[in-house]
Amino acid sequence: MLIAQEKALKFLRPPTVLSREVDAVARNYFKNLKLDKHFIHGLGHGIGRAIHQPPKLSPKAKHQLVKPGDVVTIEPGLYFKNKFGIRIEDTVVKTKSGYKYLTHFPKDLKSVTIDK
């Protein structure tokens, strides 16, 4: 999860990016691990007056841009039907050269065992 999130965040470097392309970075990471069928939602969404607003970071977003000043969530998650789901979520503000964290939570996972 963390690697997918880090890759998506790194993709935010240009001044503006297509929101669906940010989603694709995380989605492709899971696809390479053959876990993409478990990534069943978009990568994130904008936050402003409403908690879920454009830009939508999703393959369904057509021409939405993530621009400097936009506040978005980056929340890759995998969900294994009738077993469990796991998601890592942060909120960032897009800057001209990348992003700045608005949430601060440690991500030092010790160990997890997953039975398929």
N, C-alpha and C positions, 0 to 999 in steps of 0.2 A: 504494500500500500504506500509506504513512505517513498519508495523509489518512483512509483507512478506519480505521486504528488510533486516530488522534486523535479521530475522531468517536465511536467506541465508548468510549474512555476518558472523554470528556466526558459521556457518558450515565450514567456511574457516580456522578454527583453526589448523587442522593437517598440517604437512609440505606439503603434496600434497593431492589433492582431485580430484575425477572424476568430470569433468565439468557438466555432465548431472545430477549428484546427487545434485549439488548446485541448479540447475534449479528445481529439484524435490522438494526441501524443500519449495520454494515459491509456486510452483504449488500445492502441497499438502495442504498448508495453504488455498489457494483459493478454493480447492476442498471441504475442510471441511466447508467452508462458502457457498457452492453451487454456486460459482462464477467462477469456472474453465473454463467454456465455453467462458468466456469473456477475458481470458488470452490467447491471440491468437498469441503470438510470444515467442521467447526464452527469458530467463532472462537477457542475456547479451552476450558480446563478448570481445575478446582481442583487445587491441589497441597497435600499434607499428608503423611500417612503413606505414601500412594501417590502416584506421579507423575501419574497420571490418576485423579481422583476428582471427585465432585460439589463444586461445581455445574458442570454441563456447559454451556458456552455454545454452544448449537446450536439449530436450529429444532426438533429432536426432543425437547428438554428441555421437559417439561410445566409443572410448577409449581415449578421450582427457583429459589431466590432467591440473589442475591449480597448478602451481609450484611457489615457492618463486621467486620473480622478475617479474612475469607476471603482466601486467597491464590489468585490466578487468573492464567492466561496470557491474553494478548490477542495473537493470532497470525494476522492475515489473510494469506491466500496465494492466488495465482493459479497454475494449472497448465495449461500448453498441451501437450496430448498429443503425444508423440514429438518435443517441441522442448525445453521447459524449464519450470521452475517457480520462483517467487520468493515468499518469505515474510519478513515482519518479525515478530519475536517478542520480547515483553517479559513479565516477571512483575511483578505489582503486588499490593499488599495493599489491600483495600477499607477505606476509612475512613468515618466518619460523613458527611463532606462531599465525598467523592470517592475518591481513591486516592493511593498513594505507590509510586514505583518501587522495586523490589528489584533490578532489573538496570539496568546503565548501559552503553550502547553507542552510539557516535556514529552518527548517521543522515544524514550529509551526503553523499548520493549525487551524484557528479559528472555522469555521463551514461550513458545506456543506450539502445541501439538495438534495437528489436524488429521483426522481420519477421513478418507474419501469414501 
